[in-house]
Amino acid sequence: MSQFLDAFFALPGTWQLWAALFATAIAGLMRGYAGFGTAIILAPVYSALWEPRAGVPVLLILELVISLQLLPRAFKDADRRVILPLGGAACLATPIGTFVLLSADPELLRRFIGGFVLVFGFLLMSGWRYHGSRPLPLNLAIGTSAGLLKGATGMSGPPVILYLLSGPEEARQHRANLILFFGLIAIVSVLGPTLGGLMTLDVLAKVLWILPLQILCVRIGASLFHVIPVRLYKPFALAVLVASGSFALLI
């Protein structure tokens, strides 16, 4: 207990915590409004501040809590025919990605996370979108790639976001689809790091400092979804993702 308290009270004296709180506030607003964005914004930030084996577990716990907060309302609006196969494949692939997190060189993994977010940002800026159909084999393939990314880096979003946001659905269903997917995978993603010994007292101390702000900002963001015009949903969501990808240049 004393080790936990020492870690908890030492954090406010570090600039890393305040940088993490600032990034978390932006990510929380984005997640509440758009239904996604937390991991893509925070994975490179947390990994740079605390290295991946500490930053990714913090992110995974936050994702789990926030997903459970948003999940009930989204379930009835989501396209379960698409999302359940996506989420199922992602859940099965996540433990394989977790093995990468446990075994890879932390510096190499941190650079991969930053570079991947940057490439994703450039891809969004190019205007490319997937406009084809969503057959079951493709759903399973996209879900598997997302699960591998989730386990290794804490972010499953890039392939799923490009895949789902390209459809003709209205903004409410886009948001519900993403919330349901991230909720499904969040439940599974914490198991591997827990069994691998990454959920340390230091990680829990960071979570306790960050979680209240995250919950507050997600609620504010969710309320904005009913205020900001629906036609601005996609431009807003994609603009934030491009900014988060570009941020990788500064890490």
PyMOL commands that set and color helices and strands:
alter all, ss='L'
color gray80, all
select helices_A, chain A and resi 2-13+15-34+38-50+52-75+80-103+106-126+136-153+157-164+171-189+191-195+201-225+230-250
alter helices_A, ss='H'
color red, helices_A
deselect
rebuild
show_as cartoon
